[in-house]
Amino acid sequence: MKKRTIWTIAVIMVLTFTGLIYTQMKYFDEIVSARQEQFDETIGHVLLAASRSVELDETRATIEQEIEANESAHRQQQRDAFAQLQDSLDKLAAVDSSYTKNSSTLKTATDKEKRKERMRQRFIYQKDLLNKAIYNILYRPLEKPISERVNFAELDRFIQTELNKHGVDVLYHFRVTTFDGEELYRCSDYEEPGDAKVYKKTIYPNDPPKFRAIIQVHFPKTGRYLYASARLLFPALLVTFIYTVWIAFRQKKLTEMKNDFVNNMTHELKTPISTISLAAQMLSDPVISKNEASLKRFSGVITDETKRLRFLVDKVLQTSLFEKGKAVTFKMDELDANGIIEEVASTFTVKVHNVGGTIETELDAEDPIICADQMHFTNVIFNLLDNAYKYRRQDAKNPDGTPVNLHLKIRTENEGDKLKIYISDNGIGIKHDQLKNIFKKFYRVPTGDRHDVKGFGLGLAYVTSVIEAHKGKIHAESKLGEGTTFIITLPLMEA
């Protein structure tokens, strides 16, 4: 994907995102308006219920007072009524004996009449008592000031309870005033409303105006409540936009890396193929076919280049297997890491000497025995040395004018139950921000105007996969212009 195409897509995405933001703003405004209306209606219900609770509390208290005040009088009246009844029964018993044979019938009739009379008198009494209570409810509170009629602590509790019932958990402040605006009470943490909306409700609305009270409530932080359902909308959109742009640029980077990989693979494979082809043509020459030394030399070239070609192909295949998470066959054996490192270094010495370089080994690990796959472990050491060889400083000069020759150093040591392997070079080094990427597949450290560094960008990815499969770790330390050190940590055989 071309850079221009990427930027075109980015511009289109920005315009789309802008349109989406505008649409979401309209939608957001509608949500907030709807929640504001719902909130206003809820607060109206809350204050209505709180004011009714205050009135009901006062009515209940008045009735209880009336009942208590009239309780003794009621008991006296009951005693008087009982005495009258007893007197009537005594008089009835004194009636002439001539009515004895009809006494049973008359007594029954008299009892019924008296019961009816008692019920009528009780009804009249209760009605009178109720009328007095209603009268006192209507008029006696008017004799008290509002501050004595309203329990402000209970009013606060009523408001809080009703808010909780409606699922509104928002800080509020309230005060109570007379109908004329004179303040009677304000909550202990009261703050002036400022721009906040003030909700009002009348207590005792059926009383004359001068006996009414007004509840005034405001919510200084209603914004949090109103925006609660939509406050994550914009961050989500922004994160989505940033993630999409990041994916686009990451895809561009991956595309460039894969194109680079294909180009490098073409060059890497072309060299051994061309050499094999040339050697095969030379072998077909009748003159060379009769020369045993030439025949042996060209046969050796074909063998070596075939091995190299197989190694390159295996590297791609093995890395692909690691990437897909498929099982890679390892033949785990007891290995002497110092011995294998010595062999690889000896083989690599010729290549290093050809460019005027040196290779040094300090195999100080007293216990170098590990459990590993010999082929893969050998490839790991070879890859790291080959990587250092490719990224050497060419045409660089020392302060005294002498050329900076390649110097490689391999060192081993024990650390607890671990074997640590250090592979250092004095090459071009790696920038700090590039160190985190060097173990990624297809990634190759930029070399500026140099185009002579070949490779697939798979070497370090392959090395990492092998080391991790052996339950080890690898990391790099580097300083630009001075060189790089790769540090491998592997468990010992005993561990």
C-alpha positions as CSV (number, residue, x, y, z in Angstrom):
1,M,0.0,0.0,0.0
2,K,1.5,3.3,-1.1
3,K,2.0,6.2,1.4
4,R,-0.2,8.4,-0.6
5,T,-3.0,5.9,-0.4
6,I,-2.5,5.6,3.3
7,W,-2.8,9.4,3.7
8,T,-5.9,9.5,1.5
9,I,-7.6,6.8,3.6
10,A,-6.6,8.7,6.7
11,V,-8.2,12.0,5.4
12,I,-11.4,10.1,4.5
13,M,-11.4,8.6,7.9
14,V,-11.0,12.0,9.5
15,L,-13.9,13.4,7.5
16,T,-16.0,10.4,8.4
17,F,-15.1,10.7,12.0
18,T,-16.0,14.4,12.0
19,G,-19.4,13.6,10.5
20,L,-19.9,10.8,13.1
21,I,-19.0,13.2,15.9
22,Y,-21.6,15.7,14.6
23,T,-24.3,13.0,14.5
24,Q,-23.3,11.7,17.9
25,M,-23.4,15.3,19.3
26,K,-27.0,15.6,18.1
27,Y,-27.9,12.3,19.6
28,F,-26.0,13.1,22.8
29,D,-28.0,16.4,23.1
30,E,-31.3,14.5,22.7
31,I,-30.2,12.0,25.4
32,V,-29.3,14.8,27.8
33,S,-32.6,16.6,27.2
34,A,-34.6,13.4,27.7
35,R,-32.7,12.7,30.9
36,Q,-33.2,16.3,32.1
37,E,-36.9,16.0,31.6
38,Q,-36.9,12.6,33.4
39,F,-34.8,14.1,36.2
40,D,-37.2,17.1,36.6
41,E,-40.2,14.8,36.8
42,T,-38.5,12.6,39.3
43,I,-37.6,15.5,41.6
44,G,-41.2,16.7,41.4
45,H,-42.4,13.3,42.6
46,V,-39.7,13.3,45.3
47,L,-40.7,16.7,46.7
48,L,-44.4,15.9,46.5
49,A,-43.9,12.7,48.5
50,A,-41.7,14.5,51.0
51,S,-44.2,17.3,51.6
52,R,-47.0,14.8,52.0
53,S,-44.9,12.8,54.5
54,V,-44.5,16.0,56.5
55,E,-48.2,16.7,56.5
56,L,-49.0,13.1,57.4
57,D,-46.6,13.1,60.3
58,E,-48.2,16.3,61.6
59,T,-51.7,14.8,61.2
60,R,-50.7,11.6,62.9
61,A,-49.1,13.5,65.8
62,T,-52.3,15.7,66.2
63,I,-54.6,12.6,66.3
64,E,-52.4,10.9,68.9
65,Q,-52.5,14.1,71.0
66,E,-56.3,14.3,70.7
67,I,-56.7,10.7,71.6
68,E,-54.4,11.0,74.6
69,A,-56.2,14.3,75.8
70,N,-59.6,12.7,75.6
71,E,-58.7,9.3,76.8
72,S,-59.5,10.0,80.5
73,A,-62.8,11.8,79.7
74,H,-63.8,8.9,77.6
75,R,-63.2,6.4,80.4
76,Q,-65.3,8.6,82.8
77,Q,-68.1,8.7,80.4
78,Q,-68.0,4.9,80.1
79,R,-68.2,4.6,83.9
80,D,-71.2,7.0,83.9
81,A,-73.0,5.1,81.2
82,F,-72.4,1.8,83.1
83,A,-73.8,3.4,86.3
84,Q,-76.9,4.5,84.4
85,L,-77.4,1.1,83.0
86,Q,-77.1,-0.5,86.4
87,D,-79.6,1.9,87.8
88,S,-82.1,1.1,85.1
89,L,-81.7,-2.6,85.7
90,D,-82.4,-2.1,89.4
91,K,-85.5,-0.1,88.7
92,L,-86.7,-2.8,86.3
93,A,-86.2,-5.4,89.0
94,A,-88.5,-3.5,91.4
95,V,-91.6,-3.6,89.1
96,D,-94.7,-5.2,90.6
97,S,-94.7,-9.0,90.9
98,S,-97.9,-9.2,88.9
99,Y,-95.9,-8.9,85.8
100,T,-93.7,-11.8,86.9
101,K,-95.0,-14.3,84.3
102,N,-94.3,-11.8,81.5
103,S,-90.9,-10.7,83.0
104,S,-88.9,-12.9,80.8
105,T,-90.3,-11.4,77.6
106,L,-90.2,-7.8,78.9
107,K,-86.6,-8.2,80.1
108,T,-85.5,-9.5,76.7
109,A,-87.2,-6.5,75.0
110,T,-85.8,-4.1,77.4
111,D,-82.3,-5.4,77.0
112,K,-82.5,-5.0,73.2
113,E,-83.7,-1.5,73.5
114,K,-80.9,-0.6,76.0
115,R,-78.3,-2.1,73.8
116,K,-79.6,0.0,70.9
117,E,-79.5,3.1,73.0
118,R,-75.9,2.4,74.2
119,M,-74.8,1.9,70.5
120,R,-76.5,5.2,69.5
121,Q,-74.9,7.1,72.4
122,R,-71.5,5.5,71.6
123,F,-71.8,6.5,67.9
124,I,-72.8,10.1,68.9
125,Y,-69.8,10.2,71.3
126,Q,-67.3,8.9,68.7
127,K,-68.6,11.3,66.1
128,D,-68.2,14.2,68.4
129,L,-64.7,13.0,69.3
130,L,-63.8,12.8,65.6
131,N,-65.2,16.2,64.9
132,K,-63.2,17.7,67.7
133,A,-60.0,15.9,66.3
134,I,-60.7,17.2,62.8
135,Y,-61.3,20.7,64.1
136,N,-58.1,20.6,66.1
137,I,-56.2,19.3,63.1
138,L,-57.5,22.1,61.0
139,Y,-57.0,25.0,63.4
140,R,-54.7,24.1,66.2
141,P,-51.5,23.8,64.0
142,L,-52.3,27.3,62.6
143,E,-51.6,28.5,66.1
144,K,-48.0,27.2,65.9
145,P,-45.1,28.8,63.8
146,I,-43.9,26.8,60.8
147,S,-40.6,26.1,62.5
148,E,-42.5,24.1,65.1
149,R,-44.8,22.3,62.7
150,V,-42.0,21.0,60.4
151,N,-39.3,18.6,61.7
152,F,-36.5,19.6,59.3
153,A,-34.3,16.6,60.1
154,E,-37.2,14.3,59.2
155,L,-37.8,16.4,56.1
156,D,-34.2,15.8,55.0
157,R,-34.7,12.0,55.7
158,F,-37.9,12.0,53.6
159,I,-36.1,13.6,50.7
160,Q,-33.1,11.2,50.9
161,T,-35.4,8.2,51.1
162,E,-37.5,9.3,48.1
163,L,-34.4,10.0,46.0
164,N,-33.1,6.5,46.8
165,K,-36.4,5.0,45.8
166,H,-36.1,6.6,42.4
167,G,-32.5,5.6,42.0
168,V,-31.1,9.1,42.1
169,D,-27.8,9.2,43.9
170,V,-26.8,12.9,43.6
171,L,-25.6,15.4,46.1
172,Y,-28.3,18.0,47.0
173,H,-28.8,21.0,49.2
174,F,-32.1,22.3,50.5
175,R,-33.6,25.0,52.5
176,V,-37.2,25.9,53.8
177,T,-38.7,29.3,53.6
178,T,-42.0,30.9,54.4
179,F,-44.5,31.8,51.6
180,D,-43.0,35.3,51.7
181,G,-39.4,34.1,51.2
182,E,-38.2,34.3,54.8
183,E,-35.7,31.6,55.4
184,L,-36.6,29.2,58.2
185,Y,-34.0,26.5,57.7
186,R,-31.1,25.4,55.6
187,C,-29.0,22.2,55.6
188,S,-25.7,22.2,57.4
189,D,-23.6,22.0,54.2
190,Y,-25.8,24.3,52.2
191,E,-24.2,26.0,49.2
192,E,-25.8,28.7,47.0
193,P,-27.3,27.3,43.8
194,G,-25.5,29.6,41.4
195,D,-26.5,28.4,37.9
196,A,-28.1,25.2,39.2
197,K,-31.8,24.8,38.8
198,V,-33.8,25.2,42.0
199,Y,-36.8,22.9,42.5
200,K,-39.6,24.1,44.8
201,K,-42.6,22.5,46.5
202,T,-45.2,23.9,48.9
203,I,-45.9,22.3,52.3
204,Y,-49.5,22.7,53.6
205,P,-50.8,24.0,50.2
206,N,-54.4,24.1,51.5
207,D,-53.5,26.4,54.4
208,P,-53.7,30.1,54.1
209,P,-50.6,31.6,52.4
210,K,-49.0,32.9,55.6
211,F,-49.1,29.4,57.1
212,R,-47.5,27.7,54.2
213,A,-43.8,26.6,53.8
214,I,-41.7,26.2,50.7
215,I,-39.0,23.5,50.1
216,Q,-36.2,24.7,47.8
217,V,-33.8,22.0,46.6
218,H,-30.9,22.2,44.1
219,F,-28.4,19.7,42.8
220,P,-24.9,21.2,42.2
221,K,-23.6,18.2,40.3
222,T,-26.5,17.1,38.1
223,G,-24.1,17.0,35.1
224,R,-22.6,13.8,36.2
225,Y,-26.0,12.2,36.5
226,L,-27.2,13.6,33.2
227,Y,-24.1,12.7,31.3
228,A,-23.6,9.3,32.9
229,S,-25.1,7.3,30.1
230,A,-23.2,9.1,27.4
231,R,-19.9,10.2,28.9
232,L,-18.1,7.2,27.5
233,L,-19.3,7.8,24.0
234,F,-16.6,10.3,22.9
235,P,-13.7,8.4,24.4
236,A,-14.9,5.2,22.7
237,L,-15.2,7.0,19.3
238,L,-11.7,8.5,19.8
239,V,-10.1,5.2,20.8
240,T,-11.8,3.5,17.8
241,F,-10.5,6.2,15.4
242,I,-7.0,6.1,16.8
243,Y,-6.9,2.3,16.7
244,T,-8.2,2.2,13.1
245,V,-5.5,4.7,12.0
246,W,-2.9,2.7,13.9
247,I,-4.0,-0.5,12.2
248,A,-3.8,1.2,8.8
249,F,-0.2,2.5,9.4
250,R,0.8,-0.9,11.0
251,Q,-0.6,-2.6,7.9
252,K,1.5,-0.3,5.7
253,K,4.6,-1.1,7.8
254,L,3.9,-4.9,7.6
255,T,3.4,-4.6,3.9
256,E,6.7,-2.8,3.5
257,M,8.4,-5.4,5.7
258,K,7.0,-8.3,3.6
259,N,7.9,-6.6,0.4
260,D,11.4,-6.2,1.7
261,F,11.4,-9.8,2.8
262,V,10.4,-10.9,-0.7
263,N,13.1,-8.8,-2.3
264,N,15.8,-10.0,0.1
265,M,14.6,-13.6,-0.3
266,T,14.9,-13.3,-4.1
267,H,18.5,-12.0,-3.8
268,E,19.4,-14.6,-1.1
269,L,18.1,-17.5,-3.1
270,K,19.3,-16.2,-6.4
271,T,23.0,-16.3,-5.3
272,P,23.2,-20.1,-4.5
273,I,20.9,-20.9,-7.5
274,S,23.2,-19.0,-9.8
275,T,26.3,-20.6,-8.4
276,I,24.8,-24.1,-8.7
277,S,23.8,-23.3,-12.2
278,L,27.2,-22.0,-13.2
279,A,29.0,-25.0,-11.5
280,A,26.7,-27.4,-13.3
281,Q,27.5,-25.8,-16.7
282,M,31.2,-26.0,-15.9
283,L,30.8,-29.7,-15.1
284,S,29.2,-30.2,-18.4
285,D,32.4,-28.9,-20.1
286,P,34.3,-31.9,-21.6
287,V,37.6,-30.4,-20.5
288,I,36.7,-29.9,-16.9
289,S,35.0,-33.3,-16.8
290,K,38.4,-34.9,-17.5
291,N,40.1,-32.8,-14.8
292,E,39.6,-34.6,-11.5
293,A,40.7,-31.6,-9.3
294,S,38.2,-29.3,-11.1
295,L,35.5,-31.9,-11.0
296,K,36.0,-32.2,-7.2
297,R,36.1,-28.4,-6.7
298,F,32.9,-27.7,-8.6
299,S,31.1,-30.7,-7.0
300,G,32.1,-29.2,-3.6
301,V,30.7,-25.8,-4.7
302,I,27.4,-27.4,-5.7
303,T,27.2,-29.3,-2.4
304,D,28.0,-26.2,-0.3
305,E,25.5,-24.0,-2.1
306,T,22.9,-26.7,-1.9
307,K,23.4,-26.8,1.9
308,R,23.2,-23.1,2.0
309,L,20.0,-23.1,-0.1
310,R,18.5,-25.8,2.2
311,F,19.4,-23.8,5.3
312,L,17.7,-20.7,3.9
313,V,14.5,-22.6,3.0
314,D,14.6,-24.4,6.4
315,K,14.9,-21.0,8.2
316,V,11.7,-19.7,6.5
317,L,9.8,-23.0,7.1
318,Q,10.8,-23.2,10.7
319,T,10.0,-19.6,11.4
320,S,6.6,-20.2,9.8
321,L,5.9,-23.2,12.0
322,F,6.8,-21.1,15.1
323,E,4.6,-18.3,14.0
324,K,1.6,-20.6,13.5
325,G,2.1,-22.2,16.9
326,K,2.6,-25.6,15.3
327,A,4.8,-28.2,17.1
328,V,8.4,-28.1,15.9
329,T,10.3,-31.4,16.4
330,F,13.2,-31.0,18.7
331,K,15.7,-33.7,19.4
332,M,16.7,-32.9,23.0
333,D,20.1,-34.2,24.0
334,E,22.7,-33.5,26.7
335,L,25.0,-30.9,25.1
336,D,28.2,-29.2,26.0
337,A,27.3,-25.6,25.1
338,N,31.0,-24.5,25.3
339,G,32.0,-27.2,22.9
340,I,29.3,-26.3,20.3
341,I,30.1,-22.6,20.6
342,E,33.8,-23.4,20.1
343,E,33.0,-25.4,16.9
344,V,30.8,-22.6,15.5
345,A,33.4,-20.0,16.3
346,S,36.1,-22.0,14.6
347,T,34.0,-22.4,11.5
348,F,33.1,-18.7,11.4
349,T,36.7,-17.7,11.9
350,V,37.5,-18.0,8.2
351,K,34.6,-15.7,7.2
352,V,35.7,-13.1,9.9
353,H,39.3,-13.2,8.8
354,N,38.4,-12.5,5.2
355,V,37.2,-9.0,6.2
356,G,40.2,-8.4,8.5
357,G,38.3,-9.2,11.7
358,T,38.9,-11.3,14.8
359,I,36.8,-13.6,16.9
360,E,37.4,-14.2,20.6
361,T,36.0,-16.8,23.0
362,E,35.9,-16.7,26.8
363,L,34.1,-19.9,27.8
364,D,34.3,-19.5,31.5
365,A,31.2,-21.5,32.4
366,E,32.2,-24.3,34.7
367,D,29.0,-26.2,34.0
368,P,28.1,-25.8,30.3
369,I,25.8,-28.8,30.1
370,I,22.3,-28.1,28.8
371,C,19.4,-30.1,27.4
372,A,18.9,-28.8,23.8
373,D,18.5,-29.7,20.2
374,Q,22.0,-29.6,18.7
375,M,21.0,-28.4,15.2
376,H,18.7,-25.6,16.4
377,F,21.2,-24.5,19.1
378,T,24.0,-24.4,16.6
379,N,21.8,-22.4,14.3
380,V,21.1,-19.9,17.1
381,I,24.8,-19.2,17.6
382,F,25.5,-19.1,13.9
383,N,22.6,-16.7,13.3
384,L,23.8,-14.3,16.0
385,L,27.4,-14.3,14.7
386,D,26.2,-13.9,11.1
387,N,24.0,-11.0,12.2
388,A,27.0,-9.3,13.8
389,Y,29.0,-9.9,10.6
390,K,26.3,-8.3,8.4
391,Y,26.0,-5.2,10.5
392,R,29.7,-4.5,11.0
393,R,31.0,-1.0,10.5
394,Q,32.5,-0.8,7.1
395,D,34.8,2.0,6.0
396,A,34.9,3.3,9.6
397,K,38.1,4.8,10.9
398,N,39.7,4.8,14.4
399,P,41.0,8.2,15.7
400,D,44.4,7.2,14.5
401,G,43.2,6.7,11.0
402,T,43.3,2.9,11.0
403,P,40.2,1.0,9.8
404,V,37.7,-0.3,12.4
405,N,37.9,-4.1,11.9
406,L,35.2,-6.4,13.0
407,H,35.7,-7.9,16.5
408,L,33.4,-10.6,17.8
409,K,33.5,-12.0,21.3
410,I,31.6,-15.0,22.8
411,R,31.6,-15.4,26.5
412,T,29.8,-18.0,28.8
413,E,29.3,-18.0,32.6
414,N,27.1,-19.7,35.2
415,E,24.6,-17.8,37.2
416,G,22.8,-20.1,39.7
417,D,21.2,-22.9,37.8
418,K,21.5,-21.0,34.5
419,L,24.0,-20.8,31.7
420,K,24.5,-17.3,30.3
421,I,25.9,-16.7,26.8
422,Y,27.1,-13.3,25.7
423,I,27.7,-12.6,22.0
424,S,29.2,-9.1,21.5
425,D,30.3,-7.1,18.5
426,N,31.7,-3.7,17.7
427,G,29.3,-3.1,14.8
428,I,27.0,-0.2,13.9
429,G,24.8,-0.7,17.0
430,I,21.1,-0.3,17.3
431,K,19.0,2.6,18.4
432,H,17.2,2.3,21.7
433,D,13.7,2.6,20.1
434,Q,14.6,-0.2,17.6
435,L,15.7,-2.7,20.2
436,K,12.2,-3.7,21.0
437,N,11.5,-4.6,17.4
438,I,14.6,-6.6,16.4
439,F,13.1,-9.9,17.5
440,K,9.9,-9.4,15.4
441,K,9.3,-11.3,12.3
442,F,10.5,-9.6,9.0
443,Y,11.9,-6.6,11.0
444,R,15.4,-5.4,9.8
445,V,17.3,-2.6,11.4
446,P,17.5,0.3,9.0
447,T,21.0,0.9,7.6
448,G,20.5,4.3,6.0
449,D,21.9,4.4,2.5
450,R,23.6,1.0,2.7
451,H,21.9,-1.7,0.6
452,D,24.5,-4.4,1.0
453,V,22.9,-6.0,4.1
454,K,21.0,-9.0,2.9
455,G,18.7,-11.2,4.8
456,F,15.1,-12.2,5.4
457,G,14.5,-10.4,8.7
458,L,13.8,-13.8,10.2
459,G,17.1,-14.6,11.9
460,L,16.4,-13.1,15.3
461,A,12.7,-14.1,15.2
462,Y,13.9,-17.7,14.6
463,V,16.5,-17.4,17.4
464,T,13.9,-16.1,19.9
465,S,11.5,-18.9,19.0
466,V,14.2,-21.6,19.6
467,I,15.4,-20.0,22.8
468,E,11.9,-19.8,24.2
469,A,11.2,-23.4,23.2
470,H,14.2,-24.4,25.3
471,K,12.7,-22.5,28.3
472,G,15.3,-19.7,28.0
473,K,15.3,-16.0,27.4
474,I,17.2,-13.6,25.1
475,H,17.6,-9.9,25.1
476,A,19.9,-7.3,23.6
477,E,21.9,-4.4,24.8
478,S,23.3,-1.9,22.3
479,K,24.8,1.5,21.9
480,L,24.6,3.2,18.5
481,G,27.9,3.4,16.8
482,E,29.7,1.1,19.3
483,G,28.2,-2.3,19.0
484,T,25.6,-4.8,20.4
485,T,25.6,-7.6,22.9
486,F,23.0,-10.5,22.8
487,I,22.5,-12.3,26.1
488,I,21.0,-15.8,26.1
489,T,19.9,-17.4,29.4
490,L,19.3,-21.2,29.4
491,P,18.5,-23.6,32.2
492,L,21.3,-26.1,33.0
493,M,20.9,-29.8,32.5
494,E,20.5,-30.4,36.2
495,A,17.8,-27.8,36.5
